[in-house]
Amino acid sequence: MRLVEYSPIHVSAPWLQQKPQEAERNVIRQADMWLREYQSQDDLRHDSIVRLYGGDARFLSLYMEHVDARDLSARGVWRCPRSDNFIGDRTDATRILRDVASALHYLHSRRLVHNDIKPANILYSPARGAVLCDFGLSTMAGGPATNGGTPFYVPPEFIGARTREELGKGDEGDRGGRAGPDNECEKCNDERDRLMGLMGATGESRMRARSKSG
């Protein structure tokens, strides 16, 4: 649940306004996401990752740190309502890139893959910095892969292969190696490249621009 700030209580309600058979399938899916998010975040301790304090499986609820910040998809706050461009300044963009890259490096050092990096899953305020949230699609590196993701933010190779397991590339898809001192964490580099879009148009706008130019 995301209101003015990131709520310290996150509750899934998959049964609302659905047919019984649809609700049953959705409950199973939501329960799987709840368990995955709980297990992934339970022992994470990083300033740029939202802190999980506990949960209740009966209500598919998670009790989380209160983060007084809006996510980067918030129109009129960090996203221009007309152009979809990021409306922070260069200092904000640099802080976001640094904080999220640090969070991803920490996750990958623990062999965790987030699998859903996008503006809506990054909370930001100048006072707190960037905070990564929503681990519902996270997986262990080398374990069973997820075929979930958000359109416009999944790796381009995923669209054809349909599963990260076939790609074997975790968060970033195969973008090739790169030289330089940061090459030891290619996942961080690739996700940082993707986050560079935060300083310009969002993923939807870039995709539309590519389709027009093609």
C-alpha positions in Angstrom: 0.0 0.0 0.0 1.6 3.3 -1.1 -0.1 6.5 0.0 1.6 9.8 0.6 4.6 8.0 2.1 5.6 4.3 2.0 3.3 2.7 4.5 4.8 0.8 7.4 2.0 -1.8 6.9 1.8 -3.5 3.5 -1.3 -5.6 3.0 -2.3 -7.6 0.0 -6.1 -7.9 -0.8 -6.3 -10.2 -3.8 -9.9 -11.3 -3.3 -11.7 -7.9 -3.9 -14.0 -7.7 -6.9 -13.1 -11.0 -8.4 -14.8 -14.2 -9.4 -14.2 -17.1 -6.9 -11.9 -19.0 -9.2 -9.9 -15.9 -10.1 -9.6 -14.9 -6.5 -8.3 -18.4 -5.6 -5.6 -18.2 -8.2 -4.7 -14.7 -7.1 -4.5 -15.6 -3.5 -2.0 -18.3 -4.3 0.0 -15.9 -6.3 -0.1 -13.2 -3.6 0.8 -15.7 -0.9 3.9 -16.8 -2.9 4.9 -13.1 -3.4 4.3 -12.5 0.3 6.5 -15.4 1.3 9.2 -14.4 -1.2 9.2 -10.8 0.0 9.3 -11.8 3.6 12.1 -14.3 3.3 14.1 -12.0 1.0 14.0 -9.0 3.3 13.9 -10.6 6.7 17.6 -10.1 7.4 18.6 -7.3 5.1 20.3 -4.3 6.7 21.1 -1.5 4.4 20.3 2.2 4.6 19.0 2.2 1.0 16.7 -0.8 1.4 13.4 -0.5 3.3 13.6 -2.3 6.6 11.2 -5.2 7.3 10.2 -5.7 10.9 7.8 -8.6 10.7 4.7 -10.0 9.0 1.5 -12.0 9.4 0.7 -14.7 6.9 -3.0 -14.8 7.9 -3.4 -11.3 6.4 -0.5 -11.4 3.9 0.7 -8.4 5.7 4.3 -7.0 6.1 5.3 -4.6 8.8 7.9 -2.3 7.5 9.9 0.8 8.2 8.1 4.1 7.6 9.8 6.0 4.8 8.7 9.6 4.5 9.2 9.8 0.7 7.4 9.4 -2.5 8.4 6.9 -5.2 10.0 8.1 -8.4 6.9 7.5 -10.5 4.9 10.1 -8.5 3.5 12.6 -11.0 4.0 16.2 -10.0 6.7 15.2 -7.4 9.5 13.5 -9.2 7.8 12.9 -12.6 6.6 15.7 -14.9 2.9 15.2 -15.6 3.2 16.3 -19.2 6.5 15.0 -20.4 7.1 12.1 -18.0 10.7 13.4 -17.4 12.4 13.3 -14.1 12.0 16.7 -12.5 14.7 16.6 -9.9 18.1 18.2 -10.4 21.5 16.7 -11.1 22.2 16.4 -7.3 19.0 14.3 -6.9 19.8 12.1 -9.9 23.4 11.5 -8.7 22.2 10.6 -5.2 19.6 8.2 -6.5 22.1 6.4 -8.8 24.6 6.2 -6.0 22.2 4.9 -3.3 20.4 2.4 -5.6 23.7 1.1 -7.0 24.9 0.6 -3.4 21.7 -1.3 -2.5 22.1 -3.5 -5.5 25.7 -4.3 -4.8 24.7 -5.3 -1.2 21.8 -7.5 -2.6 24.1 -9.2 -5.1 26.8 -9.8 -2.5 24.1 -11.8 -0.6 23.2 -13.6 -3.9 19.8 -11.9 -4.1 18.2 -10.6 -7.3 15.5 -8.0 -7.0 14.0 -8.6 -10.5 11.7 -5.5 -10.5 13.9 -2.3 -10.6 11.7 0.6 -11.7 10.9 4.1 -10.6 7.8 3.0 -8.6 10.0 0.7 -6.5 12.4 3.5 -5.5 11.4 5.9 -2.8 13.3 9.2 -2.7 13.6 12.4 -0.6 16.6 14.7 -0.4 16.7 14.1 3.4 16.7 10.3 3.3 18.1 9.5 -0.1 16.9 6.7 -2.3 15.4 3.6 -0.8 14.7 0.4 -2.7 11.4 -1.4 -1.9 9.0 -4.2 -3.1 10.8 -7.5 -3.1 7.8 -9.5 -4.3 9.6 -10.8 -7.4 13.0 -11.3 -5.8 14.9 -14.6 -6.2 18.1 -16.2 -5.1 20.9 -16.0 -7.7 21.3 -19.5 -9.2 17.9 -20.6 -7.9 14.6 -20.9 -9.8 14.0 -17.8 -11.9 10.9 -15.7 -12.0 9.1 -15.0 -15.3 7.4 -11.9 -13.7 8.3 -8.3 -14.2 7.0 -4.9 -15.3 6.6 -4.0 -19.0 9.1 -1.4 -20.2 11.5 -2.3 -17.3 12.4 -5.9 -17.9 15.6 -6.7 -19.9 14.9 -6.4 -23.6 16.0 -10.1 -24.1 13.3 -11.2 -21.7 10.6 -10.1 -24.1 11.6 -12.9 -26.6 12.9 -15.5 -24.2 10.0 -15.0 -21.7 12.0 -16.2 -18.7 15.1 -15.1 -16.9 16.0 -18.7 -16.4 16.6 -19.1 -20.1 18.7 -16.0 -20.1 20.5 -16.8 -16.9 21.2 -13.1 -16.3 19.3 -12.1 -13.2 18.4 -8.5 -12.9 20.0 -7.0 -15.9 19.7 -9.2 -19.0 22.8 -9.8 -21.2 24.3 -6.4 -22.1 27.9 -7.7 -22.5 30.9 -7.0 -20.4 32.5 -3.6 -19.9 36.0 -2.4 -19.1 36.9 -0.3 -16.1 37.2 -0.5 -12.3 33.5 -1.3 -11.8 33.6 -4.4 -13.9 33.6 -6.6 -10.8 29.9 -5.9 -10.3 28.3 -6.1 -13.8 24.8 -6.4 -12.3 25.2 -3.1 -10.6 26.6 -1.5 -13.7 23.7 -2.7 -15.9 21.0 -1.6 -13.4 22.8 1.7 -13.0 22.6 2.1 -16.8 18.9 1.4 -16.7 18.4 3.9 -13.9 20.1 6.6 -16.0 16.6 6.9 -17.5 15.5 8.6 -14.3 17.3 11.7 -15.4 15.3 11.7 -18.7 12.1 10.1 -19.9 10.5 7.1 -18.1 10.6 3.7 -19.7 7.2 4.1 -21.4 8.3 7.3 -23.2 11.6 5.8 -24.3 9.8 2.8 -25.7 7.4 4.9 -27.7 10.2 7.0 -29.0 12.1 3.9 -30.1 9.0 2.5 -31.9 8.5 5.8 -33.8 12.1 6.1 -34.8 12.1 2.4 -36.0 
